[in-house]
Amino acid sequence: MEIIMIFLAIIVGIAILLSIYAVILYNRLIQLRNRFKNAFAQIDVQLKRRYDLIPNLVETAKGYLKHEKEVLEAVIKARNQAVSAEKRASDNPDSPDAIAGLIGAENMLTTSLGKLFALVEAYPDLKANQNMMQLSEELTSTENKIAFARQAFNDSVMTYNTVREIFPSVIIANAFNFAAARLLEIEAPSEREAPKVSF
């Protein structure tokens, strides 16, 4: 009888230790998920700043680019799509589909801005406009901040994904539906460069 009691005590002790370890792993996954969500919030702040600058940029260019209306409209359309995609991603940064939508919208916006800045090069008066120079400088600064925030987000996502995929964390992750997070990366090599905004 005494041996059975010792055996039961050992089994109960092991079960308690495993439960504590499972709680620690669960809490670690929660912590890492919250960290990458916070990192996305930092990107979110910079993207909103970028989206706020674009209408001012287009408005400044509008007077000079009267015959290039379709380029300006394409920039505004791409900006509006990016704002919608950013809102969806901001509401759910751990959704791979929302991040994929943001990546696509951001790629379209970057392409549109690239076309606008290429066009601005052909207009020396616009290029020399003080307001345009200031907006371009602010946009360049914001693009740099977005790049740094994206790097921090991707680092956080990589850490989260690594922890959720290794054993024994994978057991807890699968049991509690901790889905893989998606990196925020630019997919087309031609779009890896920020739009050139130097004047």
C-alpha positions in Angstrom: 0.0 0.0 0.0 2.8 2.4 0.8 4.5 1.7 -2.6 1.2 2.6 -4.3 1.0 5.8 -2.4 4.6 6.8 -3.3 3.9 5.9 -7.0 0.7 8.0 -7.0 2.5 10.9 -5.3 5.2 10.7 -8.1 2.6 10.6 -10.8 0.7 13.6 -9.2 4.0 15.5 -8.9 4.9 14.9 -12.5 1.4 16.0 -13.6 1.8 19.2 -11.6 5.2 19.9 -13.1 3.9 19.3 -16.6 0.9 21.5 -16.0 3.2 24.3 -14.7 5.4 23.9 -17.7 2.4 24.0 -20.0 1.2 27.2 -18.4 4.7 28.8 -18.8 4.8 27.9 -22.5 1.2 29.2 -23.0 2.2 32.5 -21.3 5.3 32.7 -23.4 3.3 32.4 -26.6 0.8 35.0 -25.4 3.7 37.3 -24.6 5.3 36.9 -28.0 2.0 37.3 -29.8 1.4 40.6 -28.0 4.9 41.7 -28.8 4.5 41.3 -32.5 1.0 43.0 -32.3 2.7 45.9 -30.6 5.4 46.0 -33.2 2.6 46.2 -35.9 1.1 49.1 -34.0 4.4 51.0 -34.5 4.2 50.3 -38.3 0.5 51.4 -38.1 1.5 54.8 -36.7 4.0 55.4 -39.5 1.7 54.2 -42.2 -1.0 56.6 -41.1 1.5 59.4 -41.2 2.4 58.3 -44.7 -1.2 58.2 -45.8 -1.8 61.7 -44.3 1.1 63.1 -46.3 0.1 61.7 -49.7 -3.0 63.9 -50.3 -1.0 67.0 -49.5 1.7 65.8 -51.9 -0.9 65.2 -54.6 -2.6 68.5 -53.9 0.7 70.4 -54.3 1.5 68.6 -57.5 -2.0 69.0 -58.9 -1.4 72.6 -60.1 1.7 71.6 -62.0 0.5 68.3 -63.4 -2.8 69.3 -64.9 -2.2 67.0 -67.9 -1.2 64.0 -65.7 -4.5 63.6 -64.0 -4.5 59.8 -64.3 -1.2 59.5 -62.4 -2.6 61.6 -59.5 -5.8 59.6 -59.5 -3.8 56.4 -59.4 -1.9 57.6 -56.4 -5.0 58.6 -54.5 -6.8 55.3 -55.4 -3.7 53.3 -54.3 -3.6 55.3 -51.1 -7.2 54.7 -50.3 -6.8 50.9 -50.9 -3.7 50.9 -48.7 -5.7 52.8 -45.9 -8.4 50.1 -46.1 -5.9 47.3 -46.1 -4.0 48.9 -43.2 -7.3 49.1 -41.2 -8.0 45.4 -41.7 -4.4 44.5 -40.7 -4.5 46.9 -37.7 -7.7 45.2 -36.5 -6.1 41.8 -36.8 -2.3 41.8 -37.1 -2.1 38.1 -36.5 -4.2 37.3 -39.6 -1.9 36.2 -42.5 -4.7 37.2 -44.9 -4.9 40.8 -43.5 -1.1 41.1 -43.7 -1.1 39.8 -47.3 -3.7 42.3 -48.2 -1.6 45.1 -46.7 1.5 43.9 -48.5 -0.4 44.0 -51.9 -1.9 47.4 -51.2 1.5 48.8 -50.1 3.2 47.5 -53.2 0.6 49.2 -55.4 1.0 52.5 -53.5 4.8 52.3 -53.7 4.5 51.8 -57.5 2.1 54.7 -57.9 4.3 57.0 -55.8 7.3 56.0 -57.9 5.4 57.0 -61.0 4.5 60.3 -59.4 8.0 61.1 -58.4 9.3 60.1 -61.8 6.9 62.5 -63.3 7.8 65.3 -60.9 11.4 65.1 -62.1 10.1 66.4 -65.5 8.7 69.6 -63.9 11.5 71.8 -62.5 9.1 74.3 -61.0 7.3 71.7 -59.1 10.6 70.1 -58.1 11.7 73.4 -56.7 8.4 74.2 -54.9 9.1 74.7 -51.2 6.0 72.9 -50.1 6.8 69.9 -52.4 10.3 69.8 -51.0 9.1 69.8 -47.4 6.5 67.1 -48.1 9.0 65.0 -49.9 11.4 65.3 -47.0 8.7 64.3 -44.5 7.7 61.4 -46.7 11.3 60.2 -47.0 11.7 60.4 -43.2 8.4 58.5 -42.7 9.5 55.8 -45.2 12.7 55.3 -43.2 10.6 54.9 -40.0 8.3 52.4 -41.7 11.4 50.4 -42.8 12.7 50.3 -39.2 9.2 49.5 -37.8 8.8 46.7 -40.4 12.1 45.2 -39.4 11.1 45.2 -35.7 7.8 43.6 -36.6 9.4 40.9 -38.7 11.9 40.2 -35.9 9.0 39.8 -33.4 7.1 37.6 -35.8 10.1 35.4 -36.4 10.6 34.9 -32.7 6.9 34.1 -32.2 6.8 31.7 -35.1 10.0 30.0 -34.0 8.8 29.5 -30.4 5.4 28.2 -31.6 7.0 25.7 -34.0 9.6 24.1 -31.6 8.9 21.2 -29.4 7.2 21.2 -26.8 5.7 24.6 -27.5 4.1 23.3 -30.7 1.9 21.1 -28.6 0.5 24.0 -26.6 0.4 26.2 -29.8 -1.7 23.7 -31.6 -3.9 22.9 -28.6 -4.8 26.6 -28.1 -4.9 27.6 -31.8 -1.8 29.9 -31.9 -1.6 30.4 -35.7 1.5 31.3 -37.5 2.0 35.0 -38.1 3.0 36.4 -41.5 6.1 38.5 -42.1 5.5 41.9 -43.5 7.8 41.8 -46.5 7.8 43.3 -50.0 7.3 40.6 -52.5 8.5 42.0 -55.8 12.3 42.8 -56.0 11.6 45.9 -58.1 9.4 47.2 -55.3 12.0 46.7 -52.6 13.2 50.2 -53.0 11.4 53.1 -51.4 10.2 55.7 -53.9 12.8 58.2 -54.7 11.7 61.5 -53.3 14.8 63.7 -53.4 14.4 67.1 -55.0 
